[in-house]
Amino acid sequence: MSQIQAPVSKGHVIQDPPLAKYLFSDRRSSVIWLVLRVWLGIQWVEASLHKISDPKWVSTGEALKGFWMGAVKIPETGKPPIAFDWYRDVLNFMLQNNWANFMGKLVAYGELLIGIGMIVGAFVGVAAFFGAFMNWNFIMAGAASTNGFMLVIAVLLIMAWKVSGYLGADFFLLRWIGVPWKADDASSNANVNSSQAKPKLT
C-alpha cells in the first residue's frame, strides 16, 4: 500500500503558526521573555551564591561529591535515585577520577554566569542552553525540585533566542555578530532566493 506524502517544492517552506511567530520572532513578545528570563536568572544567581560561599563546593568539592555518592546508591528496597544505568556509570567514573573538586567550582561559577547572562539579556539562547543542561543533569541524578520547571522555561528561551534578549544586552550583541532586527524589505527580498535569505524579525 503506497503512503500519501505531502507535496514539497524546492524553495518553499512551511510557515509557522501566528502564535509561534509572535512568541519566537516578534519583538513585541520580548516583554514576556524579559519577565521569564529575569526570574530564571535570579534563581540561578541565588543558587550559585549559596555554593560560592561554601568551601565544600568551591574548595574541596565535598558537597558535589556527596551529592554524586547519594545519587549512585542503589537501595535494597525501592527505586534508586538514578533511573538509567549509563548515567550512574558516568557519575561513578567522575567519582573514581576525583572530578568533584574542579566540577564543584564549574557548577558554582557556571550557575552564576548563567544567571547574570539571563538577567542582563546577554546571549540568552546560549545561557539558557547551559542552564537547561544543568537542570537536565540534576534531574537525571534524581534531584527533581524546581529543575523540571526551570528546564521548560530554558527550552522556551532557547526557541525564542532571536527576541528573548531584545530588551537587554542582546539588542547590541546580536547586531554585533550580524543578527540585526529590521523589518522585511519586500523589494530586496524579491531579488534574493528564499533558500539563501537570512531570517528576519517582524
DAHUZI-V861337 format. One record per backbone hydrogen bond with DSSP energy under -1.0 kcal/mol. NH is the residue of the N-H (numbers start at 1). CO is the residue of the C=O. E is the energy in kcal/mol with one decimal. If there is no record, write none. Layout:
nh=NH co=CO e=E
nh=NH co=CO e=E
This chain:
nh=12 co=9 e=-2.1
nh=21 co=17 e=-2.4
nh=22 co=18 e=-2.4
nh=23 co=19 e=-2.6
nh=24 co=20 e=-2.6
nh=25 co=21 e=-1.7
nh=29 co=26 e=-1.6
nh=30 co=27 e=-1.8
nh=33 co=29 e=-1.6
nh=34 co=30 e=-2.0
nh=35 co=31 e=-1.7
nh=36 co=32 e=-1.9
nh=37 co=33 e=-3.0
nh=38 co=34 e=-2.1
nh=39 co=35 e=-2.1
nh=40 co=36 e=-2.5
nh=41 co=37 e=-2.7
nh=42 co=38 e=-2.3
nh=43 co=39 e=-1.8
nh=44 co=40 e=-1.9
nh=45 co=41 e=-2.5
nh=46 co=42 e=-2.7
nh=47 co=43 e=-2.1
nh=48 co=44 e=-2.2
nh=49 co=45 e=-2.5
nh=50 co=46 e=-1.4
nh=51 co=47 e=-1.0
nh=52 co=48 e=-3.3
nh=53 co=49 e=-1.7
nh=54 co=51 e=-1.7
nh=57 co=54 e=-2.1
nh=58 co=54 e=-1.8
nh=59 co=55 e=-2.4
nh=60 co=55 e=-2.3
nh=63 co=56 e=-2.2
nh=65 co=61 e=-2.3
nh=66 co=62 e=-2.7
nh=67 co=63 e=-1.9
nh=68 co=64 e=-2.6
nh=69 co=65 e=-2.6
nh=70 co=66 e=-2.1
nh=71 co=67 e=-1.8
nh=72 co=68 e=-2.1
nh=88 co=84 e=-1.6
nh=89 co=85 e=-2.2
nh=90 co=86 e=-1.5
nh=91 co=87 e=-2.1
nh=92 co=88 e=-2.6
nh=93 co=89 e=-2.3
nh=94 co=90 e=-2.0
nh=95 co=91 e=-2.4
nh=96 co=92 e=-2.7
nh=97 co=93 e=-1.4
nh=98 co=95 e=-1.4
nh=99 co=94 e=-2.8
nh=103 co=99 e=-2.4
nh=104 co=100 e=-2.1
nh=105 co=101 e=-1.0
nh=106 co=102 e=-2.1
nh=107 co=103 e=-2.7
nh=108 co=104 e=-2.3
nh=109 co=105 e=-2.7
nh=110 co=106 e=-1.7
nh=111 co=107 e=-2.3
nh=112 co=108 e=-1.3
nh=113 co=109 e=-2.3
nh=114 co=110 e=-2.5
nh=115 co=111 e=-2.4
nh=116 co=112 e=-2.5
nh=117 co=113 e=-2.6
nh=118 co=114 e=-2.2
nh=119 co=115 e=-2.4
nh=120 co=116 e=-2.6
nh=121 co=117 e=-1.1
nh=122 co=117 e=-2.0
nh=127 co=123 e=-2.5
nh=128 co=124 e=-3.1
nh=129 co=125 e=-1.7
nh=130 co=126 e=-2.1
nh=131 co=127 e=-2.3
nh=132 co=128 e=-2.8
nh=133 co=129 e=-2.2
nh=134 co=130 e=-2.0
nh=135 co=131 e=-2.6
nh=136 co=132 e=-2.7
nh=137 co=133 e=-2.0
nh=138 co=134 e=-2.5
nh=139 co=135 e=-2.3
nh=140 co=136 e=-2.7
nh=141 co=137 e=-1.7
nh=142 co=139 e=-1.8
nh=143 co=138 e=-2.8
nh=144 co=142 e=-1.0
nh=147 co=144 e=-2.4
nh=150 co=146 e=-2.4
nh=151 co=147 e=-2.4
nh=152 co=148 e=-1.9
nh=153 co=149 e=-1.9
nh=154 co=150 e=-2.4
nh=155 co=151 e=-2.3
nh=156 co=152 e=-2.0
nh=157 co=153 e=-2.3
nh=158 co=154 e=-2.1
nh=159 co=155 e=-2.2
nh=160 co=156 e=-1.7
nh=161 co=158 e=-1.4
nh=163 co=160 e=-1.6
nh=164 co=160 e=-2.9
nh=166 co=163 e=-1.6
nh=168 co=166 e=-1.2
nh=169 co=120 e=-2.8
nh=170 co=121 e=-2.1
nh=171 co=168 e=-1.6
nh=172 co=169 e=-1.5
nh=173 co=169 e=-2.7
nh=174 co=170 e=-2.0
nh=176 co=172 e=-2.0
nh=177 co=173 e=-1.7
nh=179 co=174 e=-3.9
nh=189 co=185 e=-2.7
nh=190 co=186 e=-1.5
nh=191 co=188 e=-1.1
nh=192 co=189 e=-1.4
nh=196 co=193 e=-1.7
nh=197 co=193 e=-1.3
